[in-house]
Amino acid sequence: MSTSFMNSVIAQQPKVVTNVTNLIKSDVSNANVELENKTVNYFDKAKGYLVYPIISNESKNENSNDTFPAVIMIHENKGLNDNIKNMANLLARNGYVVLAVDLFNGEVTTNQNRSSELTQYVRANQDIATANLKSAVKYASLLPSVNPKKIVSLGWCFGGGQSLQLALNSQDHPLAATVIYYGRLVTEKGVLANIKWPVLGIFGDQDRSISVDTVKAFELSLNSNGITNEIYIYKGVGHAFANPSGENYAPKETQDAWQKTLSFLHKYVSS
């Protein structure tokens, strides 16, 4: 890795939270994978959390192609907090370079009113958010450890909707896959036709923000466009069921959804 790149980053040590602890228990095979994590300036003043597996000299000798797929990870409506950073760590241990972006200008909140203000501002200025995300894709694609043809978007809640927005605006650098956890959807067939890669959608049937009818309309439009997709609607869970800090947190469904996410990425990106 170049000296200039190393000079642009700062090491981070986020706290471990409940959600990640539970998911780690279901994936002990990668628990000992060593990681490097940094803070990087990837867009204007936005700083993201970058984490990736450390490749040993032995592994390099065994595998001449030592690049990884990359994931642009997009936070919920609370900002780039410890939970998101630890989810990035967890995914990186599965063989991905993960860049967790920041769409809130460095702000992290647990206040619902402030959270609403931040998300509304971003949505009212979607062009800036989209530029932020596209810059993250460009940044990741230029890393020597990344395969630029295998970049994925993944987000939860507010970030799920932004994951879809990135997919809809990636004609200049096509993605390899898109993952949406209960994010705001677009259902128009003509708009969704911009997507040329597989889509994974994770939802709950008790979600008052993203209705089952909307999810089914989204799935129908994907199918009508011939877009490969896997859409899962979990019974009995509501919005943000994979968020350990929320009242809708459902550990069992979260674990199953995470395994489906890993399988989806392995099928369409890693293999």
C-alpha positions in Angstrom: 0.0 0.0 0.0 1.3 3.4 -0.9 2.8 5.8 1.6 0.5 8.6 0.5 -2.5 6.4 1.2 -1.2 5.4 4.6 -0.6 9.1 5.5 -4.3 9.8 4.8 -5.8 7.5 7.3 -6.1 7.3 11.1 -6.6 4.0 13.0 -9.9 3.4 14.7 -11.0 1.1 17.5 -14.8 1.0 17.7 -16.7 -0.6 20.6 -18.3 -4.0 20.2 -22.1 -4.0 20.5 -24.7 -6.6 21.0 -25.7 -7.2 17.4 -22.2 -7.9 16.3 -21.5 -10.1 19.3 -24.5 -12.3 18.4 -23.5 -12.5 14.8 -19.9 -13.4 15.6 -21.1 -16.4 17.6 -22.7 -17.7 14.4 -19.5 -17.3 12.3 -16.6 -18.4 14.5 -14.6 -19.6 11.4 -13.5 -16.1 10.7 -13.0 -14.8 14.2 -9.2 -14.9 14.0 -8.9 -13.0 10.7 -6.7 -9.9 11.3 -8.0 -6.6 10.1 -6.6 -3.2 9.4 -9.0 -0.3 10.0 -8.6 3.4 9.1 -10.5 6.7 8.9 -10.3 8.0 5.3 -11.3 11.2 3.6 -13.1 10.0 0.5 -15.4 12.9 -0.4 -15.1 16.7 0.3 -15.0 16.8 4.1 -16.7 13.4 4.6 -14.7 10.8 6.5 -15.5 7.1 6.2 -14.4 4.0 8.1 -12.3 1.7 6.0 -11.5 -1.9 7.1 -10.0 -4.8 5.3 -8.4 -8.2 5.9 -4.6 -8.3 6.3 -3.1 -10.6 3.7 -0.2 -12.7 5.1 2.9 -13.2 2.9 2.0 -16.9 2.9 -1.5 -16.2 1.5 0.0 -13.8 -1.1 2.3 -16.6 -2.3 -0.6 -19.1 -2.5 -2.9 -16.7 -4.4 -1.5 -14.4 -7.0 -4.9 -12.5 -7.2 -4.9 -10.9 -3.8 -7.7 -8.4 -4.4 -11.0 -8.4 -2.6 -14.5 -7.3 -3.4 -15.5 -4.0 -1.8 -18.7 -3.0 0.0 -19.9 0.6 0.3 -21.7 0.3 3.7 -24.3 3.0 4.4 -25.4 3.8 8.0 -28.9 4.0 9.4 -30.5 7.3 10.5 -28.2 7.5 13.6 -25.0 8.1 11.6 -21.7 6.3 11.3 -21.8 4.9 14.8 -20.0 2.0 16.5 -22.6 -0.5 15.4 -22.0 0.2 11.8 -18.2 0.2 12.2 -18.5 -3.2 13.9 -20.7 -4.6 11.1 -18.0 -3.4 8.7 -15.5 -5.3 10.7 -17.6 -8.4 10.7 -18.1 -8.2 6.9 -14.4 -7.6 6.3 -13.5 -10.8 8.2 -15.5 -12.6 5.5 -13.1 -11.3 2.8 -14.3 -7.9 1.9 -12.8 -4.4 1.8 -15.5 -2.3 3.5 -15.9 1.5 3.3 -18.5 2.6 5.7 -19.5 6.1 4.5 -20.7 9.2 6.4 -23.7 11.1 5.1 -24.2 13.2 8.2 -21.0 15.3 8.2 -19.6 13.4 11.1 -22.7 13.7 13.4 -23.9 10.6 15.3 -27.1 10.8 17.3 -29.5 8.8 19.4 -32.1 11.5 19.5 -35.0 10.7 17.2 -35.9 14.3 16.4 -32.3 15.1 15.4 -32.2 11.8 13.4 -35.3 12.9 11.5 -33.8 16.3 10.8 -30.6 14.8 9.4 -32.3 12.3 7.2 -34.7 14.9 5.8 -31.8 17.2 5.0 -30.0 14.4 3.1 -33.1 13.4 1.2 -33.8 17.1 0.3 -30.3 17.3 -1.1 -30.1 13.8 -2.7 -27.7 15.0 -5.4 -25.1 15.7 -2.7 -25.7 12.3 -1.0 -25.4 10.6 -4.4 -22.2 12.4 -5.2 -20.9 11.3 -1.8 -21.7 7.7 -2.4 -20.3 7.7 -6.0 -17.1 9.2 -4.6 -16.9 6.3 -2.1 -17.2 3.8 -5.0 -14.4 5.6 -6.9 -12.2 5.7 -3.8 -12.7 2.0 -3.2 -12.1 1.1 -6.8 -8.7 2.8 -6.7 -7.5 0.9 -3.7 -4.8 -1.7 -4.7 -6.5 -4.4 -2.7 -9.9 -4.0 -4.4 -11.3 -5.6 -7.5 -13.0 -2.6 -9.1 -15.5 -4.8 -10.9 -16.8 -6.2 -7.7 -18.1 -3.3 -5.6 -21.4 -3.6 -3.7 -23.7 -1.2 -1.9 -25.3 -2.2 1.4 -27.3 -0.2 3.8 -29.9 -0.4 6.6 -33.0 1.7 7.1 -32.1 5.2 5.8 -29.0 3.6 4.4 -31.0 0.9 2.7 -32.8 3.6 0.7 -29.4 5.2 -0.1 -28.1 1.9 -1.2 -30.9 1.8 -3.8 -30.2 5.4 -4.7 -26.6 4.6 -5.4 -27.7 1.6 -7.6 -30.0 3.9 -9.6 -27.1 6.3 -10.3 -24.2 4.0 -11.0 -24.2 3.9 -14.8 -20.7 5.3 -14.9 -19.3 2.7 -12.6 -21.7 -0.3 -12.5 -22.0 -2.2 -9.2 -21.7 -5.9 -8.7 -24.7 -6.1 -6.3 -27.0 -4.1 -4.1 -28.2 -5.0 -0.6 -31.2 -3.2 1.0 -32.3 -3.7 4.5 -35.8 -2.2 4.9 -34.9 0.9 3.0 -37.2 3.4 1.2 -38.0 1.9 -2.2 -38.6 3.0 -5.7 -41.2 0.8 -7.5 -41.4 2.3 -11.0 -40.2 -0.3 -13.6 -38.6 2.3 -15.8 -36.5 3.8 -13.0 -35.4 0.4 -11.7 -34.3 -0.6 -15.2 -31.0 1.3 -14.5 -30.0 -1.6 -12.3 -28.1 -4.3 -14.2 -26.9 -6.5 -11.3 -28.4 -8.7 -8.5 -30.4 -7.1 -5.7 -31.0 -8.5 -2.1 -33.9 -7.1 -0.1 -34.5 -7.7 3.6 -37.9 -6.6 5.1 -40.3 -7.2 7.9 -44.1 -7.7 7.4 -44.9 -5.5 10.4 -42.9 -2.5 9.0 -45.0 0.6 9.1 -42.5 2.5 7.0 -42.1 0.1 4.2 -45.3 -1.8 3.5 -45.5 -5.4 2.3 -47.4 -4.1 -0.8 -44.6 -1.7 -1.6 -42.0 -4.5 -1.2 -44.0 -6.8 -3.5 -44.4 -4.0 -6.1 -40.6 -3.5 -5.9 -40.0 -7.2 -6.5 -42.5 -7.3 -9.4 -40.7 -4.4 -11.1 -37.3 -6.1 -10.6 -38.7 -9.3 -12.1 -40.3 -7.5 -15.0 -36.9 -5.9 -15.8 -35.2 -9.3 -15.6 -33.1 -8.1 -12.6 -31.8 -11.0 -10.5 -33.2 -10.6 -7.0 -33.7 -12.2 -3.7 -36.5 -10.6 -1.6 -37.2 -11.8 1.9 -40.1 -10.6 4.1 -39.7 -11.8 7.7 -43.0 -12.5 9.5 -43.7 -10.8 12.8 -41.0 -8.2 12.8 -41.1 -4.5 12.2 -38.9 -1.8 10.8 -35.2 -1.8 11.8 -35.4 -5.3 13.3 -31.7 -5.8 12.8 -30.8 -2.7 14.9 -29.8 -3.8 18.4 -30.5 -0.3 19.9 -34.2 -0.3 18.7 -37.3 -1.7 20.3 -38.0 -3.9 17.2 -34.6 -5.7 17.4 -35.1 -9.4 16.5 -31.9 -11.4 17.1 -33.1 -14.6 15.4 -34.3 -12.9 12.3 -31.2 -10.7 12.2 -28.9 -13.7 12.3 -30.8 -15.4 9.5 -30.8 -12.2 7.4 -27.1 -11.8 7.9 -26.5 -15.4 6.8 -28.6 -14.7 3.7 -26.6 -11.6 3.1 -23.3 -13.5 3.2 -24.6 -16.2 1.0 -25.9 -13.7 -1.5 -22.6 -11.9 -1.6 -20.6 -15.1 -1.9 -22.9 -16.3 -4.8 -22.8 -13.1 -6.9 -19.6 -11.3 -5.8 -17.0 -13.5 -4.2 -17.3 -16.7 -6.2 
